[in-house]
Amino acid sequence: MASFLPLAGPPVGASFLPQPEDVRFQVISKQAGEKDWPFAAETGTLACVPSLGFRIVVFFPYSVTMRNDEALDELQSKEEPLIVTVDPLQLLFSDARYFVASMTIEDKIRRLGPYVSLGKKLCDQPKGAIVGPGEL
């Protein structure tokens, strides 16, 4: 049944293309001694983009460590953003360069789950919110 939901169209009142003020951001970084960090980049921005009634979680990786305010100003990273999901089929075809080496699909699902939850909580914040590290 769930696979037919996109055919029914967007929920009433859902915008087709999100506006910049609809996106919420939070800078995240790997902490010292953290073993379950899933991303190859040690710093990046997690964003929630509401679109068609869905909350899409995106990770913008940074190849160099920046201060948080600089990272938010530099969203034109050289890397393409990664859609953060626990969908096994999407993870099967996702680009391995975004993840820690030698991660299996099961590892990705286990390690990305908390970031999917965190990203979706970002969408519950007021429009245009930029959440600081550790606030959610």
C-alpha positions in Angstrom: 0.0 0.0 0.0 2.8 2.4 0.9 4.4 2.1 -2.5 1.2 3.6 -4.1 1.2 6.8 -1.9 3.2 8.9 -4.4 0.5 8.1 -7.1 -2.2 9.7 -5.0 -0.5 13.1 -5.2 0.8 15.4 -2.5 -1.2 16.1 0.7 -3.5 19.1 0.6 -1.5 22.3 1.2 1.9 20.7 0.5 4.1 22.9 -1.6 5.8 21.4 -4.6 9.1 23.2 -4.3 10.3 24.3 -0.9 11.3 27.9 -0.4 14.6 28.8 1.3 12.8 29.8 4.5 11.3 26.3 4.7 14.7 24.6 5.1 16.2 24.1 8.6 19.9 23.5 9.3 22.1 22.1 12.0 25.9 21.7 11.8 27.1 18.3 12.9 30.6 17.0 13.6 32.2 13.7 14.5 33.0 13.8 18.2 36.3 12.5 19.7 36.0 8.7 20.2 32.7 8.4 18.3 32.5 4.9 16.8 29.2 5.0 15.0 29.8 8.2 12.9 28.5 7.1 9.4 29.9 9.8 7.2 33.3 10.0 5.5 33.4 13.8 6.1 34.0 14.6 9.8 31.9 17.8 9.6 28.8 18.8 7.6 25.4 20.3 7.8 22.3 18.3 8.3 19.2 19.9 6.8 15.5 19.1 6.7 13.7 20.1 3.5 9.9 19.7 3.6 8.7 18.8 0.1 5.3 17.4 -1.1 4.4 16.8 2.5 7.5 14.7 3.2 10.4 15.6 5.4 13.6 15.0 3.4 16.8 14.8 5.4 20.0 15.9 3.6 23.6 16.0 4.6 26.0 18.5 3.1 29.6 17.2 3.7 32.6 19.4 4.2 36.0 18.2 3.3 37.7 20.6 5.7 36.8 21.6 9.2 35.2 25.0 9.5 33.7 27.1 12.3 30.0 26.5 12.4 29.0 30.0 11.1 31.4 29.6 8.2 30.0 26.2 7.4 26.5 27.6 7.1 27.8 30.4 4.8 29.6 27.8 2.6 26.7 25.5 1.6 28.2 25.4 -1.9 30.5 22.6 -0.9 32.3 20.8 -3.7 30.5 17.7 -2.7 26.9 16.9 -3.8 24.5 16.6 -0.9 23.5 13.1 0.4 19.9 12.3 1.1 20.0 10.6 4.5 17.7 7.6 4.6 17.4 4.1 6.1 15.7 2.8 2.9 17.8 -0.3 2.0 17.2 0.1 -1.7 18.3 3.8 -1.8 21.4 2.9 0.4 22.3 0.1 -2.0 22.6 2.6 -4.9 24.1 5.5 -2.8 27.6 6.6 -3.5 30.0 4.9 -1.2 32.4 7.9 -1.0 29.9 9.5 1.4 30.3 6.8 4.0 33.0 5.4 6.3 34.8 2.6 4.4 33.6 -1.0 4.5 30.1 -0.2 5.8 27.5 -2.8 4.9 23.8 -1.9 4.2 23.0 -3.1 7.8 25.7 -0.8 9.2 24.4 2.2 7.2 20.8 1.6 8.4 21.9 1.3 12.1 24.3 4.3 11.9 22.0 6.6 9.8 18.8 6.0 11.8 19.6 8.6 14.5 20.5 11.2 11.9 17.2 10.6 10.0 15.3 11.1 13.3 17.4 14.2 14.1 16.9 15.6 10.7 13.1 15.1 10.8 13.0 16.9 14.2 14.7 19.9 12.4 11.5 20.2 10.3 9.5 20.7 13.5 11.5 23.9 14.2 10.3 27.4 13.2 10.8 28.4 9.5 14.3 29.5 8.8 15.7 28.0 12.1 19.4 27.3 12.3 19.8 24.9 15.3 23.1 24.9 17.1 25.1 21.7 17.8 23.6 19.5 20.5 20.3 21.5 20.7 18.0 18.7 19.5 
